[in-house]
């Protein structure tokens, strides 16, 4: 990273940390004005992160010098951008209490990565690799958003069922808005993830060869895709929605998050360049 990139990244990280604290405090003291301010702080962090990635793109040749720090930053950038876009349309500001911590964790993880570690080895670079990474990240970011909306739906639904919404219940987004975000996350995420996986599979078949389908990361990604498709099918064809879909989205996300961490730190995979 250049000194300018480092400064921009530090500003993005600081803004995201402040936004996370603001969102969580807004839940604790039940003041929506803190959530509103946090949204604008998060938007500023998103802008700084955008500038960081643009700066990195200008100074990188393809994926050369585009390291693991940038990869994690792109995840944070995608989640933040999608959330902010939906939030300004639905006014579900307090959903940021679930989204901002994820963005912050990605940025903290990115800060701990060496900037000299290349994201993709030179011999594996190509347009299919770019397609695979961009679409997969966008699809998974939408799944994170759908799952966060599902978690908040469960909380709001529980408050309403016990007829004790209080001030907290009035501050939380409506069940309709949360269900709509869950629906949009599944509806748009799966079609993005699908060509991303196909692009990765086609490229792996020609470049890696050998037993690449048995790679733990490939198996995990395929399992995510299957469950993702099942949830979308049940939503569109069977009509599952509301509490059932919210619970399934959230629990599924937790299971896959745990399995991803196990694969990353405990398994040998050809994706160890990430």
N, C-alpha and C positions, 0 to 999 in steps of 0.2 A: 504493500500500500504506500502511496505517496503521502506526504505530510498533509496535503489538502484532503485526500480521501480519509485519512485518519481523523482529521478534525470533523469532517462531515459525519463520519460514522459515530464519533463520540457524541455529537449533537443529537443524532437520531436515537442513540441509546439513552441519553439523558431525557429526551422528550418522552420516550416510551416508558421509562421508569416513572417519571412524574405523572403521566397519564394513568398508569396502572395504580399508583397510590391514590390518585384522585378518584378513579372509578370505585375502588374498594372503600375509600372513605365515604363516598356518596351513599353506598349501601349501609355502612356502619352508622352514620349520623342521619341518614335518610334525607339528604338534600340533593334534589335534582340539578341544582345550579352547578354543583361540583362535577357532575357527569357531563354537563354541557361544556364546561371549561375544559375538561379532560379530552373531550372529542376534538376540540380545536388544537390542543397540545399534541394529541396523537396525529392529527393531520399535519402538523408542523414536522413531527418525527418522520412521517411518511415522505414528506417533501425532501428532507435531508437525506433519507435513505435512497430516494430516487436519484438525487444528485450524486450520491456515493457510487451507485451502480452504473450510472451513465459515465462517470469519470473512469471507473474501472473498465467499462466496455471500450471506451476510446483508447485506453492504454493497453488493451489486450489484443492479441492477434488470434481470432477464433476463440478457442477455449484455453489457449496458452496463457499462463499467468492469471487465469481466472480460477481462484482457489476455493478450498472448502469454506473459507470465511464468506466468500461471495455467494456460494451455494446456499448456506444457511440464511444469509441476508435476503436472498431472493424469496425464500419461504416466508420470512417475516414480512417482506414487502408485499407479497401476494395476499397474505391473510389480511394485512392492514388495509390494502387498497380495496379489496372486495367488501370488507366490513364497512369501511367508511362510505363506499358507494351505496350500500344497502341502508346504512344507518341514516344518511341524509334523506332517503326516500321514505323510510318507515318511522323515523324518530325513536328507534329502540336504543336509546343512549346507554341505558344501564346494562345492555348486553356486553358492553365493553369491559365490564368487570370480569367476564369470562374470557373474552378475546384478548384483551391487552396483556394479561400474564403470559399467554402462549407466545405472543409476539416478543415480549421481553425475554423469555427463555431462549428463543431462537437467536436473538441478538447477543445475549450473554454467551451462548455456546459459540456463536460466530466470533466474538471477541477473543475467545480462548484458542482459536484455530490459527495455525501458522499461515501467514499470507503467501508464503512461498510454495505451499503445497498445491500442485495443479489439480483442478477438478477432474478433468478427463485426460488420461495419457495421450500423447500426441498421435500414437498409432490408432487410437479409437475415435478420433475426432471426425466429424462429418455432419451434414445437415440432418440426417436421421437422428443423430445423438441430440442435436439441438431441439428438434421436434419432440423427441421423447422426454427430455428434461422439462421443457417449458410446459407442455400439456399435462404431464404427470404432476408437476408442482401446482398448477392451477386447479386440477381436479381434486387433489388432496386438500388444498387450501379451502375449497368449497365444502368439502366433507367436514373439516374442522369447524367451519361456520355453522353447518347444519347441526352438528353435534352439540355445539355450545348453545344454540337456540333450543335444542331438545332439553338440555340440562336446566335452562332457565324456565322452560315450559313446565317441567316437573315441579319446580319450586312454586311457581305461580299457581299451578293447578292444585297443589297440596294446600296452599293458603286458602284458596277459594272453597275447596271441599270441606275444610274444617270451619268455614265461615268466620275466619279470623284474618281477613286480609290486612286490616289495619293500614297504617301509613305505608308500610313496605309494599303491600299488595297494590296500592294505588300508584306507587312509583314504578313498579316493574312494568315492562311492556305487556300489551294485551296478549291473550292466548292466540288470537287470530293472527297478529303480526308475527309472533314467534313460530307458529305453525307454517305461515307463509314463507318465512326465511328457511325453515327446515326443508320445505318443499322445493324452493328454488335451489338450495345447496345440492340436493340430490338430483334435481332435474337437469342442472347445468354441469354439475361435477362429473357425473358418469359419462356423458358424451365427450367430455374433454379427456378424461382419464383413458378411455377406450382406445382412441387413435394413438395416444401417447404410449400405451403398452404395446400396441401392434408395431409402432415404429421401433421401439426398443427390441422387440422380439425378432423382427426382420433383420435389424442391424446385427444383433447377437448371433443369429444363425449364420451370417456371412463372415463376420469378423472373428468371433470367439471360437465357434465350432465346439466340438467336444460335448460334454454333458452339461451345457449351460442351463437346461431346464431344471436341473436338480439343485441349482444354486439357492441357498436359503432366502436370499433377497428376492429372487424371482418367484419362488413359491409363496412368500409372504405377499408380494404385490398381486399375484394372481388371486390369492384368497381375499384380499381387500376388494378386488374388482368383482369377484363373485358375490360377496355379501352386499357390496354397493348396489349391484344390479338387482339382487333379490329385494332389497329395501325399496328401490325405485319401482320395481314391478308390483310389489304389494301395495304401494301407494297409488299407482296409476290404474292398475288392473283390478285390484281387489278393493281398493278404497280405504286402506289403512291410513289413519291420520291421527292427529291429536295426541293423547297421552301414550297410546301404544307405540306410535312411530317415534315420538320423542324419546321414550325409554330405550327402544331398540337402537336408535341412532347413537345415543350417549354411551350405552353399555358396549356396543360394538366398537366405538371409537376408543374406549379405555382398554379393551382387550387388544386391539391392534397396536395401540401405543406401547403397551407393555411388551408385546411380541417384537415390535420394531427395536426397542431398546435391547432386548435379549439378543437379537440377531446382530445388532451393531457392535455389541461389546463381548459377546460370547461365542459367535460363530465365524467361521472362515468363509468369506464371500468374495467373488470377483469384483464386487462393488466397494471394495475397501478403499478406493481412491476418494470416496466421498467423506 
